[in-house]
């Protein structure tokens, strides 16, 4: 059951979090809910997660920084050419 929660947070953090949420196609509410779930899960297990998060999955949650001149289409074409050679 979802319940409404009102939070008072720094405006700059909220603005940055909204941009992050939009880039990852998620709602800010769901991101916060997932983070709170992680916190209470750690607390219940004395710092150990009920299901450990692998380093790979953890890296996905942190995102990556691509260079500003990164050409996704070019990289896809390069991969496809290499794959079919």
PDB file with one MODEL, atoms N, CA, C and O in Angstrom:
MODEL        1
ATOM      1  N   UNK A   1       0.845  -1.176   0.000  1.00  0.00           N
ATOM      2  CA  UNK A   1       0.000   0.000   0.000  1.00  0.00           C
ATOM      3  C   UNK A   1       0.890   1.237   0.000  1.00  0.00           C
ATOM      4  O   UNK A   1       1.741   1.384   0.877  1.00  0.00           O
ATOM      5  N   UNK A   2       0.708   2.111  -0.953  1.00  0.00           N
ATOM      6  CA  UNK A   2       1.479   3.346  -1.025  1.00  0.00           C
ATOM      7  C   UNK A   2       0.851   4.395  -0.122  1.00  0.00           C
ATOM      8  O   UNK A   2      -0.371   4.518  -0.042  1.00  0.00           O
ATOM      9  N   UNK A   3       1.712   5.151   0.560  1.00  0.00           N
ATOM     10  CA  UNK A   3       1.288   6.218   1.457  1.00  0.00           C
ATOM     11  C   UNK A   3       2.071   7.466   1.085  1.00  0.00           C
ATOM     12  O   UNK A   3       3.258   7.375   0.770  1.00  0.00           O
ATOM     13  N   UNK A   4       1.439   8.615   1.115  1.00  0.00           N
ATOM     14  CA  UNK A   4       2.099   9.870   0.781  1.00  0.00           C
ATOM     15  C   UNK A   4       3.014  10.289   1.921  1.00  0.00           C
ATOM     16  O   UNK A   4       2.660  10.161   3.094  1.00  0.00           O
ATOM     17  N   UNK A   5       4.206  10.796   1.564  1.00  0.00           N
ATOM     18  CA  UNK A   5       5.190  11.254   2.538  1.00  0.00           C
ATOM     19  C   UNK A   5       5.701  12.614   2.085  1.00  0.00           C
ATOM     20  O   UNK A   5       6.045  12.787   0.915  1.00  0.00           O
ATOM     21  N   UNK A   6       5.754  13.565   2.983  1.00  0.00           N
ATOM     22  CA  UNK A   6       6.272  14.880   2.660  1.00  0.00           C
ATOM     23  C   UNK A   6       7.661  15.015   3.280  1.00  0.00           C
ATOM     24  O   UNK A   6       7.848  14.756   4.469  1.00  0.00           O
ATOM     25  N   UNK A   7       8.627  15.421   2.467  1.00  0.00           N
ATOM     26  CA  UNK A   7      10.004  15.585   2.930  1.00  0.00           C
ATOM     27  C   UNK A   7      10.448  17.020   2.692  1.00  0.00           C
ATOM     28  O   UNK A   7      10.000  17.669   1.748  1.00  0.00           O
ATOM     29  N   UNK A   8      11.324  17.504   3.546  1.00  0.00           N
ATOM     30  CA  UNK A   8      11.921  18.819   3.364  1.00  0.00           C
ATOM     31  C   UNK A   8      13.399  18.587   3.082  1.00  0.00           C
ATOM     32  O   UNK A   8      14.148  18.144   3.953  1.00  0.00           O
ATOM     33  N   UNK A   9      13.818  18.896   1.830  1.00  0.00           N
ATOM     34  CA  UNK A   9      15.178  18.627   1.389  1.00  0.00           C
ATOM     35  C   UNK A   9      15.754  19.854   0.685  1.00  0.00           C
ATOM     36  O   UNK A   9      15.016  20.755   0.284  1.00  0.00           O
ATOM     37  N   UNK A  10      17.052  19.878   0.543  1.00  0.00           N
ATOM     38  CA  UNK A  10      17.749  20.941  -0.156  1.00  0.00           C
ATOM     39  C   UNK A  10      17.275  20.996  -1.608  1.00  0.00           C
ATOM     40  O   UNK A  10      17.226  19.967  -2.282  1.00  0.00           O
ATOM     41  N   UNK A  11      16.924  22.189  -2.096  1.00  0.00           N
ATOM     42  CA  UNK A  11      16.394  22.350  -3.446  1.00  0.00           C
ATOM     43  C   UNK A  11      17.369  21.861  -4.511  1.00  0.00           C
ATOM     44  O   UNK A  11      16.959  21.215  -5.475  1.00  0.00           O
ATOM     45  N   UNK A  12      18.654  22.162  -4.345  1.00  0.00           N
ATOM     46  CA  UNK A  12      19.642  21.726  -5.341  1.00  0.00           C
ATOM     47  C   UNK A  12      19.692  20.202  -5.444  1.00  0.00           C
ATOM     48  O   UNK A  12      19.803  19.656  -6.541  1.00  0.00           O
ATOM     49  N   UNK A  13      19.610  19.523  -4.311  1.00  0.00           N
ATOM     50  CA  UNK A  13      19.615  18.050  -4.318  1.00  0.00           C
ATOM     51  C   UNK A  13      18.366  17.524  -5.019  1.00  0.00           C
ATOM     52  O   UNK A  13      18.438  16.582  -5.808  1.00  0.00           O
ATOM     53  N   UNK A  14      17.236  18.132  -4.731  1.00  0.00           N
ATOM     54  CA  UNK A  14      15.990  17.704  -5.372  1.00  0.00           C
ATOM     55  C   UNK A  14      16.079  17.882  -6.886  1.00  0.00           C
ATOM     56  O   UNK A  14      15.693  16.992  -7.644  1.00  0.00           O
ATOM     57  N   UNK A  15      16.585  19.028  -7.320  1.00  0.00           N
ATOM     58  CA  UNK A  15      16.708  19.293  -8.764  1.00  0.00           C
ATOM     59  C   UNK A  15      17.635  18.274  -9.425  1.00  0.00           C
ATOM     60  O   UNK A  15      17.324  17.747 -10.493  1.00  0.00           O
ATOM     61  N   UNK A  16      18.767  17.999  -8.790  1.00  0.00           N
ATOM     62  CA  UNK A  16      19.707  17.026  -9.342  1.00  0.00           C
ATOM     63  C   UNK A  16      19.084  15.630  -9.360  1.00  0.00           C
ATOM     64  O   UNK A  16      19.266  14.880 -10.319  1.00  0.00           O
ATOM     65  N   UNK A  17      18.365  15.288  -8.319  1.00  0.00           N
ATOM     66  CA  UNK A  17      17.725  13.966  -8.237  1.00  0.00           C
ATOM     67  C   UNK A  17      16.650  13.817  -9.314  1.00  0.00           C
ATOM     68  O   UNK A  17      16.491  12.734  -9.877  1.00  0.00           O
ATOM     69  N   UNK A  18      15.916  14.881  -9.606  1.00  0.00           N
ATOM     70  CA  UNK A  18      14.900  14.829 -10.660  1.00  0.00           C
ATOM     71  C   UNK A  18      15.539  14.596 -12.025  1.00  0.00           C
ATOM     72  O   UNK A  18      15.011  13.842 -12.842  1.00  0.00           O
ATOM     73  N   UNK A  19      16.670  15.239 -12.267  1.00  0.00           N
ATOM     74  CA  UNK A  19      17.387  15.039 -13.528  1.00  0.00           C
ATOM     75  C   UNK A  19      17.872  13.586 -13.614  1.00  0.00           C
ATOM     76  O   UNK A  19      17.737  12.934 -14.649  1.00  0.00           O
ATOM     77  N   UNK A  20      18.435  13.096 -12.511  1.00  0.00           N
ATOM     78  CA  UNK A  20      18.905  11.706 -12.464  1.00  0.00           C
ATOM     79  C   UNK A  20      17.747  10.741 -12.750  1.00  0.00           C
ATOM     80  O   UNK A  20      17.884   9.816 -13.551  1.00  0.00           O
ATOM     81  N   UNK A  21      16.620  10.964 -12.092  1.00  0.00           N
ATOM     82  CA  UNK A  21      15.454  10.094 -12.265  1.00  0.00           C
ATOM     83  C   UNK A  21      14.977  10.112 -13.713  1.00  0.00           C
ATOM     84  O   UNK A  21      14.655   9.064 -14.273  1.00  0.00           O
ATOM     85  N   UNK A  22      14.930  11.289 -14.321  1.00  0.00           N
ATOM     86  CA  UNK A  22      14.479  11.395 -15.717  1.00  0.00           C
ATOM     87  C   UNK A  22      15.442  10.666 -16.650  1.00  0.00           C
ATOM     88  O   UNK A  22      15.011   9.973 -17.571  1.00  0.00           O
ATOM     89  N   UNK A  23      16.749  10.821 -16.413  1.00  0.00           N
ATOM     90  CA  UNK A  23      17.737  10.136 -17.264  1.00  0.00           C
ATOM     91  C   UNK A  23      17.619   8.622 -17.164  1.00  0.00           C
ATOM     92  O   UNK A  23      17.941   7.910 -18.115  1.00  0.00           O
ATOM     93  N   UNK A  24      17.162   8.127 -16.023  1.00  0.00           N
ATOM     94  CA  UNK A  24      17.057   6.685 -15.812  1.00  0.00           C
ATOM     95  C   UNK A  24      15.623   6.173 -15.947  1.00  0.00           C
ATOM     96  O   UNK A  24      15.325   5.032 -15.595  1.00  0.00           O
ATOM     97  N   UNK A  25      14.740   7.030 -16.462  1.00  0.00           N
ATOM     98  CA  UNK A  25      13.334   6.659 -16.691  1.00  0.00           C
ATOM     99  C   UNK A  25      12.679   6.054 -15.449  1.00  0.00           C
ATOM    100  O   UNK A  25      11.984   5.041 -15.529  1.00  0.00           O
ATOM    101  N   UNK A  26      12.908   6.680 -14.324  1.00  0.00           N
ATOM    102  CA  UNK A  26      12.306   6.216 -13.075  1.00  0.00           C
ATOM    103  C   UNK A  26      11.716   7.416 -12.354  1.00  0.00           C
ATOM    104  O   UNK A  26      12.138   8.550 -12.580  1.00  0.00           O
ATOM    105  N   UNK A  27      10.766   7.176 -11.509  1.00  0.00           N
ATOM    106  CA  UNK A  27      10.222   8.284 -10.724  1.00  0.00           C
ATOM    107  C   UNK A  27      11.116   8.494  -9.503  1.00  0.00           C
ATOM    108  O   UNK A  27      11.735   7.562  -8.990  1.00  0.00           O
ATOM    109  N   UNK A  28      11.161   9.724  -9.066  1.00  0.00           N
ATOM    110  CA  UNK A  28      11.946  10.050  -7.882  1.00  0.00           C
ATOM    111  C   UNK A  28      11.408   9.295  -6.673  1.00  0.00           C
ATOM    112  O   UNK A  28      12.177   8.875  -5.809  1.00  0.00           O
ATOM    113  N   UNK A  29      10.112   9.125  -6.608  1.00  0.00           N
ATOM    114  CA  UNK A  29       9.502   8.378  -5.500  1.00  0.00           C
ATOM    115  C   UNK A  29      10.020   6.943  -5.453  1.00  0.00           C
ATOM    116  O   UNK A  29      10.341   6.433  -4.379  1.00  0.00           O
ATOM    117  N   UNK A  30      10.103   6.292  -6.612  1.00  0.00           N
ATOM    118  CA  UNK A  30      10.568   4.893  -6.648  1.00  0.00           C
ATOM    119  C   UNK A  30      12.045   4.780  -6.297  1.00  0.00           C
ATOM    120  O   UNK A  30      12.460   3.814  -5.657  1.00  0.00           O
ATOM    121  N   UNK A  31      12.846   5.768  -6.714  1.00  0.00           N
ATOM    122  CA  UNK A  31      14.262   5.754  -6.370  1.00  0.00           C
ATOM    123  C   UNK A  31      14.434   5.890  -4.860  1.00  0.00           C
ATOM    124  O   UNK A  31      15.220   5.167  -4.248  1.00  0.00           O
ATOM    125  N   UNK A  32      13.705   6.807  -4.274  1.00  0.00           N
ATOM    126  CA  UNK A  32      13.790   7.007  -2.822  1.00  0.00           C
ATOM    127  C   UNK A  32      13.277   5.780  -2.089  1.00  0.00           C
ATOM    128  O   UNK A  32      13.864   5.362  -1.091  1.00  0.00           O
ATOM    129  N   UNK A  33      12.191   5.200  -2.574  1.00  0.00           N
ATOM    130  CA  UNK A  33      11.645   3.992  -1.954  1.00  0.00           C
ATOM    131  C   UNK A  33      12.671   2.851  -1.993  1.00  0.00           C
ATOM    132  O   UNK A  33      12.848   2.140  -1.004  1.00  0.00           O
ATOM    133  N   UNK A  34      13.341   2.681  -3.132  1.00  0.00           N
ATOM    134  CA  UNK A  34      14.341   1.615  -3.257  1.00  0.00           C
ATOM    135  C   UNK A  34      15.505   1.858  -2.297  1.00  0.00           C
ATOM    136  O   UNK A  34      16.015   0.920  -1.685  1.00  0.00           O
ATOM    137  N   UNK A  35      15.921   3.112  -2.168  1.00  0.00           N
ATOM    138  CA  UNK A  35      17.012   3.438  -1.256  1.00  0.00           C
ATOM    139  C   UNK A  35      16.616   3.175   0.200  1.00  0.00           C
ATOM    140  O   UNK A  35      17.393   2.604   0.965  1.00  0.00           O
ATOM    141  N   UNK A  36      15.428   3.586   0.573  1.00  0.00           N
ATOM    142  CA  UNK A  36      14.958   3.345   1.944  1.00  0.00           C
ATOM    143  C   UNK A  36      14.825   1.846   2.209  1.00  0.00           C
ATOM    144  O   UNK A  36      15.139   1.374   3.301  1.00  0.00           O
ATOM    145  N   UNK A  37      14.365   1.111   1.219  1.00  0.00           N
ATOM    146  CA  UNK A  37      14.261  -0.344   1.365  1.00  0.00           C
ATOM    147  C   UNK A  37      15.646  -0.942   1.625  1.00  0.00           C
ATOM    148  O   UNK A  37      15.806  -1.820   2.473  1.00  0.00           O
ATOM    149  N   UNK A  38      16.641  -0.451   0.883  1.00  0.00           N
ATOM    150  CA  UNK A  38      18.010  -0.921   1.081  1.00  0.00           C
ATOM    151  C   UNK A  38      18.483  -0.617   2.499  1.00  0.00           C
ATOM    152  O   UNK A  38      19.102  -1.464   3.144  1.00  0.00           O
ATOM    153  N   UNK A  39      18.196   0.577   2.980  1.00  0.00           N
ATOM    154  CA  UNK A  39      18.613   0.955   4.335  1.00  0.00           C
ATOM    155  C   UNK A  39      17.982   0.066   5.404  1.00  0.00           C
ATOM    156  O   UNK A  39      18.674  -0.408   6.305  1.00  0.00           O
ATOM    157  N   UNK A  40      16.693  -0.157   5.310  1.00  0.00           N
ATOM    158  CA  UNK A  40      16.041  -0.965   6.342  1.00  0.00           C
ATOM    159  C   UNK A  40      16.432  -2.426   6.216  1.00  0.00           C
ATOM    160  O   UNK A  40      16.456  -3.144   7.215  1.00  0.00           O
ATOM    161  N   UNK A  41      16.741  -2.882   5.002  1.00  0.00           N
ATOM    162  CA  UNK A  41      17.203  -4.253   4.824  1.00  0.00           C
ATOM    163  C   UNK A  41      18.559  -4.449   5.487  1.00  0.00           C
ATOM    164  O   UNK A  41      18.795  -5.464   6.142  1.00  0.00           O
ATOM    165  N   UNK A  42      19.459  -3.466   5.313  1.00  0.00           N
ATOM    166  CA  UNK A  42      20.776  -3.539   5.943  1.00  0.00           C
ATOM    167  C   UNK A  42      20.642  -3.514   7.464  1.00  0.00           C
ATOM    168  O   UNK A  42      21.334  -4.246   8.172  1.00  0.00           O
ATOM    169  N   UNK A  43      19.745  -2.665   7.953  1.00  0.00           N
ATOM    170  CA  UNK A  43      19.563  -2.524   9.397  1.00  0.00           C
ATOM    171  C   UNK A  43      19.067  -3.818  10.027  1.00  0.00           C
ATOM    172  O   UNK A  43      19.506  -4.190  11.115  1.00  0.00           O
ATOM    173  N   UNK A  44      18.159  -4.501   9.350  1.00  0.00           N
ATOM    174  CA  UNK A  44      17.598  -5.743   9.890  1.00  0.00           C
ATOM    175  C   UNK A  44      18.613  -6.870   9.934  1.00  0.00           C
ATOM    176  O   UNK A  44      18.470  -7.814  10.710  1.00  0.00           O
ATOM    177  N   UNK A  45      19.631  -6.768   9.103  1.00  0.00           N
ATOM    178  CA  UNK A  45      20.591  -7.868   9.017  1.00  0.00           C
ATOM    179  C   UNK A  45      21.967  -7.453   9.528  1.00  0.00           C
ATOM    180  O   UNK A  45      22.982  -8.022   9.125  1.00  0.00           O
ATOM    181  N   UNK A  46      21.998  -6.460  10.414  1.00  0.00           N
ATOM    182  CA  UNK A  46      23.256  -5.987  10.997  1.00  0.00           C
ATOM    183  C   UNK A  46      24.304  -5.652   9.945  1.00  0.00           C
ATOM    184  O   UNK A  46      25.454  -6.080  10.042  1.00  0.00           O
ATOM    185  N   UNK A  47      23.899  -4.885   8.943  1.00  0.00           N
ATOM    186  CA  UNK A  47      24.821  -4.445   7.921  1.00  0.00           C
ATOM    187  C   UNK A  47      24.967  -5.396   6.757  1.00  0.00           C
ATOM    188  O   UNK A  47      25.613  -5.047   5.769  1.00  0.00           O
ATOM    189  N   UNK A  48      24.404  -6.564   6.829  1.00  0.00           N
ATOM    190  CA  UNK A  48      24.478  -7.521   5.723  1.00  0.00           C
ATOM    191  C   UNK A  48      23.142  -7.523   4.986  1.00  0.00           C
ATOM    192  O   UNK A  48      22.084  -7.688   5.594  1.00  0.00           O
ATOM    193  N   UNK A  49      23.204  -7.341   3.679  1.00  0.00           N
ATOM    194  CA  UNK A  49      21.986  -7.373   2.893  1.00  0.00           C
ATOM    195  C   UNK A  49      21.423  -8.778   2.867  1.00  0.00           C
ATOM    196  O   UNK A  49      22.170  -9.756   2.888  1.00  0.00           O
ATOM    197  N   UNK A  50      20.091  -8.879   2.819  1.00  0.00           N
ATOM    198  CA  UNK A  50      19.463 -10.196   2.744  1.00  0.00           C
ATOM    199  C   UNK A  50      19.923 -10.923   1.482  1.00  0.00           C
ATOM    200  O   UNK A  50      20.191 -12.124   1.515  1.00  0.00           O
ATOM    201  N   UNK A  51      20.012 -10.190   0.369  1.00  0.00           N
ATOM    202  CA  UNK A  51      20.531 -10.742  -0.876  1.00  0.00           C
ATOM    203  C   UNK A  51      21.692  -9.841  -1.283  1.00  0.00           C
ATOM    204  O   UNK A  51      21.482  -8.677  -1.624  1.00  0.00           O
ATOM    205  N   UNK A  52      22.917 -10.371  -1.250  1.00  0.00           N
ATOM    206  CA  UNK A  52      24.064  -9.511  -1.546  1.00  0.00           C
ATOM    207  C   UNK A  52      23.996  -8.946  -2.964  1.00  0.00           C
ATOM    208  O   UNK A  52      23.552  -9.615  -3.897  1.00  0.00           O
ATOM    209  N   UNK A  53      24.439  -7.719  -3.099  1.00  0.00           N
ATOM    210  CA  UNK A  53      24.486  -7.070  -4.398  1.00  0.00           C
ATOM    211  C   UNK A  53      25.877  -7.300  -4.968  1.00  0.00           C
ATOM    212  O   UNK A  53      26.880  -6.995  -4.322  1.00  0.00           O
ATOM    213  N   UNK A  54      25.932  -7.835  -6.169  1.00  0.00           N
ATOM    214  CA  UNK A  54      27.221  -8.102  -6.795  1.00  0.00           C
ATOM    215  C   UNK A  54      27.865  -6.788  -7.219  1.00  0.00           C
ATOM    216  O   UNK A  54      27.163  -5.799  -7.427  1.00  0.00           O
ATOM    217  N   UNK A  55      29.179  -6.762  -7.348  1.00  0.00           N
ATOM    218  CA  UNK A  55      29.844  -5.532  -7.796  1.00  0.00           C
ATOM    219  C   UNK A  55      29.325  -5.036  -9.138  1.00  0.00           C
ATOM    220  O   UNK A  55      29.221  -3.830  -9.364  1.00  0.00           O
ATOM    221  N   UNK A  56      28.995  -5.981 -10.039  1.00  0.00           N
ATOM    222  CA  UNK A  56      28.478  -5.585 -11.355  1.00  0.00           C
ATOM    223  C   UNK A  56      27.149  -4.840 -11.214  1.00  0.00           C
ATOM    224  O   UNK A  56      26.964  -3.777 -11.806  1.00  0.00           O
ATOM    225  N   UNK A  57      26.230  -5.399 -10.431  1.00  0.00           N
ATOM    226  CA  UNK A  57      24.924  -4.751 -10.248  1.00  0.00           C
ATOM    227  C   UNK A  57      25.103  -3.407  -9.550  1.00  0.00           C
ATOM    228  O   UNK A  57      24.436  -2.433  -9.899  1.00  0.00           O
ATOM    229  N   UNK A  58      25.986  -3.349  -8.581  1.00  0.00           N
ATOM    230  CA  UNK A  58      26.244  -2.094  -7.881  1.00  0.00           C
ATOM    231  C   UNK A  58      26.767  -1.037  -8.854  1.00  0.00           C
ATOM    232  O   UNK A  58      26.388   0.131  -8.767  1.00  0.00           O
ATOM    233  N   UNK A  59      27.633  -1.445  -9.774  1.00  0.00           N
ATOM    234  CA  UNK A  59      28.169  -0.490 -10.754  1.00  0.00           C
ATOM    235  C   UNK A  59      27.063   0.043 -11.664  1.00  0.00           C
ATOM    236  O   UNK A  59      27.106   1.202 -12.078  1.00  0.00           O
ATOM    237  N   UNK A  60      26.074  -0.796 -11.978  1.00  0.00           N
ATOM    238  CA  UNK A  60      24.962  -0.341 -12.809  1.00  0.00           C
ATOM    239  C   UNK A  60      24.152   0.720 -12.089  1.00  0.00           C
ATOM    240  O   UNK A  60      23.690   1.673 -12.715  1.00  0.00           O
ATOM    241  N   UNK A  61      23.976   0.575 -10.806  1.00  0.00           N
ATOM    242  CA  UNK A  61      23.169   1.533 -10.061  1.00  0.00           C
ATOM    243  C   UNK A  61      23.864   2.880  -9.953  1.00  0.00           C
ATOM    244  O   UNK A  61      23.208   3.900  -9.743  1.00  0.00           O
ATOM    245  N   UNK A  62      25.181   2.896 -10.095  1.00  0.00           N
ATOM    246  CA  UNK A  62      25.920   4.144 -10.007  1.00  0.00           C
ATOM    247  C   UNK A  62      26.004   4.849 -11.357  1.00  0.00           C
ATOM    248  O   UNK A  62      26.360   6.026 -11.420  1.00  0.00           O
ATOM    249  N   UNK A  63      25.683   4.146 -12.429  1.00  0.00           N
ATOM    250  CA  UNK A  63      25.736   4.743 -13.756  1.00  0.00           C
ATOM    251  C   UNK A  63      27.164   4.898 -14.237  1.00  0.00           C
ATOM    252  O   UNK A  63      28.113   4.622 -13.504  1.00  0.00           O
ATOM    253  N   UNK A  64      27.305   5.338 -15.463  1.00  0.00           N
ATOM    254  CA  UNK A  64      28.624   5.581 -16.023  1.00  0.00           C
ATOM    255  C   UNK A  64      28.647   6.959 -16.649  1.00  0.00           C
ATOM    256  O   UNK A  64      27.604   7.510 -17.001  1.00  0.00           O
ATOM    257  N   UNK A  65      29.820   7.502 -16.785  1.00  0.00           N
ATOM    258  CA  UNK A  65      29.975   8.802 -17.419  1.00  0.00           C
ATOM    259  C   UNK A  65      30.599   8.584 -18.791  1.00  0.00           C
ATOM    260  O   UNK A  65      31.734   8.120 -18.892  1.00  0.00           O
ATOM    261  N   UNK A  66      29.870   8.913 -19.832  1.00  0.00           N
ATOM    262  CA  UNK A  66      30.385   8.809 -21.193  1.00  0.00           C
ATOM    263  C   UNK A  66      30.987  10.147 -21.593  1.00  0.00           C
ATOM    264  O   UNK A  66      30.547  11.196 -21.124  1.00  0.00           O
ATOM    265  N   UNK A  67      31.993  10.110 -22.459  1.00  0.00           N
ATOM    266  CA  UNK A  67      32.561  11.376 -22.927  1.00  0.00           C
ATOM    267  C   UNK A  67      31.505  12.191 -23.669  1.00  0.00           C
ATOM    268  O   UNK A  67      30.597  11.618 -24.272  1.00  0.00           O
ATOM    269  N   UNK A  68      31.611  13.502 -23.633  1.00  0.00           N
ATOM    270  CA  UNK A  68      30.600  14.344 -24.293  1.00  0.00           C
ATOM    271  C   UNK A  68      30.495  14.088 -25.797  1.00  0.00           C
ATOM    272  O   UNK A  68      29.433  14.295 -26.384  1.00  0.00           O
ATOM    273  N   UNK A  69      31.581  13.641 -26.425  1.00  0.00           N
ATOM    274  CA  UNK A  69      31.569  13.409 -27.869  1.00  0.00           C
ATOM    275  C   UNK A  69      31.267  11.948 -28.221  1.00  0.00           C
ATOM    276  O   UNK A  69      31.504  11.529 -29.354  1.00  0.00           O
ATOM    277  N   UNK A  70      30.752  11.175 -27.274  1.00  0.00           N
ATOM    278  CA  UNK A  70      30.455   9.760 -27.514  1.00  0.00           C
ATOM    279  C   UNK A  70      29.353   9.633 -28.561  1.00  0.00           C
ATOM    280  O   UNK A  70      28.294  10.247 -28.436  1.00  0.00           O
ATOM    281  N   UNK A  71      29.613   8.827 -29.596  1.00  0.00           N
ATOM    282  CA  UNK A  71      28.650   8.619 -30.681  1.00  0.00           C
ATOM    283  C   UNK A  71      28.103   7.193 -30.561  1.00  0.00           C
ATOM    284  O   UNK A  71      28.743   6.232 -30.988  1.00  0.00           O
ATOM    285  N   UNK A  72      26.926   7.078 -29.981  1.00  0.00           N
ATOM    286  CA  UNK A  72      26.329   5.761 -29.724  1.00  0.00           C
ATOM    287  C   UNK A  72      26.093   4.989 -31.024  1.00  0.00           C
ATOM    288  O   UNK A  72      26.371   3.792 -31.093  1.00  0.00           O
ATOM    289  N   UNK A  73      25.588   5.656 -32.037  1.00  0.00           N
ATOM    290  CA  UNK A  73      25.314   4.978 -33.307  1.00  0.00           C
ATOM    291  C   UNK A  73      26.591   4.426 -33.936  1.00  0.00           C
ATOM    292  O   UNK A  73      26.605   3.315 -34.466  1.00  0.00           O
ATOM    293  N   UNK A  74      27.647   5.207 -33.870  1.00  0.00           N
ATOM    294  CA  UNK A  74      28.932   4.766 -34.412  1.00  0.00           C
ATOM    295  C   UNK A  74      29.420   3.521 -33.678  1.00  0.00           C
ATOM    296  O   UNK A  74      29.908   2.579 -34.303  1.00  0.00           O
ATOM    297  N   UNK A  75      29.290   3.516 -32.362  1.00  0.00           N
ATOM    298  CA  UNK A  75      29.726   2.369 -31.562  1.00  0.00           C
ATOM    299  C   UNK A  75      28.886   1.127 -31.855  1.00  0.00           C
ATOM    300  O   UNK A  75      29.412   0.015 -31.888  1.00  0.00           O
ATOM    301  N   UNK A  76      27.595   1.312 -32.064  1.00  0.00           N
ATOM    302  CA  UNK A  76      26.722   0.178 -32.392  1.00  0.00           C
ATOM    303  C   UNK A  76      27.117  -0.400 -33.745  1.00  0.00           C
ATOM    304  O   UNK A  76      27.238  -1.615 -33.902  1.00  0.00           O
ATOM    305  N   UNK A  77      27.314   0.478 -34.715  1.00  0.00           N
ATOM    306  CA  UNK A  77      27.740   0.004 -36.050  1.00  0.00           C
ATOM    307  C   UNK A  77      29.068  -0.743 -35.964  1.00  0.00           C
ATOM    308  O   UNK A  77      29.233  -1.798 -36.577  1.00  0.00           O
ATOM    309  N   UNK A  78      30.006  -0.196 -35.207  1.00  0.00           N
ATOM    310  CA  UNK A  78      31.313  -0.838 -35.050  1.00  0.00           C
ATOM    311  C   UNK A  78      31.158  -2.226 -34.423  1.00  0.00           C
ATOM    312  O   UNK A  78      31.797  -3.186 -34.854  1.00  0.00           O
ATOM    313  N   UNK A  79      30.310  -2.318 -33.410  1.00  0.00           N
ATOM    314  CA  UNK A  79      30.070  -3.603 -32.753  1.00  0.00           C
ATOM    315  C   UNK A  79      29.427  -4.603 -33.716  1.00  0.00           C
ATOM    316  O   UNK A  79      29.830  -5.764 -33.773  1.00  0.00           O
ATOM    317  N   UNK A  80      28.435  -4.149 -34.466  1.00  0.00           N
ATOM    318  CA  UNK A  80      27.738  -5.037 -35.403  1.00  0.00           C
ATOM    319  C   UNK A  80      28.675  -5.510 -36.513  1.00  0.00           C
ATOM    320  O   UNK A  80      28.631  -6.674 -36.912  1.00  0.00           O
ATOM    321  N   UNK A  81      29.507  -4.624 -37.002  1.00  0.00           N
ATOM    322  CA  UNK A  81      30.471  -4.999 -38.046  1.00  0.00           C
ATOM    323  C   UNK A  81      31.443  -6.048 -37.507  1.00  0.00           C
ATOM    324  O   UNK A  81      31.720  -7.048 -38.168  1.00  0.00           O
ATOM    325  N   UNK A  82      31.942  -5.815 -36.334  1.00  0.00           N
ATOM    326  CA  UNK A  82      32.874  -6.751 -35.698  1.00  0.00           C
ATOM    327  C   UNK A  82      32.200  -8.102 -35.439  1.00  0.00           C
ATOM    328  O   UNK A  82      32.808  -9.157 -35.618  1.00  0.00           O
ATOM    329  N   UNK A  83      30.947  -8.048 -35.020  1.00  0.00           N
ATOM    330  CA  UNK A  83      30.195  -9.258 -34.692  1.00  0.00           C
ATOM    331  C   UNK A  83      29.951 -10.124 -35.935  1.00  0.00           C
ATOM    332  O   UNK A  83      29.983 -11.352 -35.854  1.00  0.00           O
ATOM    333  N   UNK A  84      29.706  -9.475 -37.093  1.00  0.00           N
ATOM    334  CA  UNK A  84      29.344 -10.214 -38.293  1.00  0.00           C
ATOM    335  C   UNK A  84      30.518 -10.474 -39.233  1.00  0.00           C
ATOM    336  O   UNK A  84      30.323 -11.004 -40.327  1.00  0.00           O
ATOM    337  N   UNK A  85      31.712 -10.115 -38.829  1.00  0.00           N
ATOM    338  CA  UNK A  85      32.895 -10.413 -39.651  1.00  0.00           C
ATOM    339  C   UNK A  85      33.413 -11.798 -39.394  1.00  0.00           C
ATOM    340  O   UNK A  85      34.402 -12.210 -40.001  1.00  0.00           O
TER     341      UNK A  85
ENDMDL
END
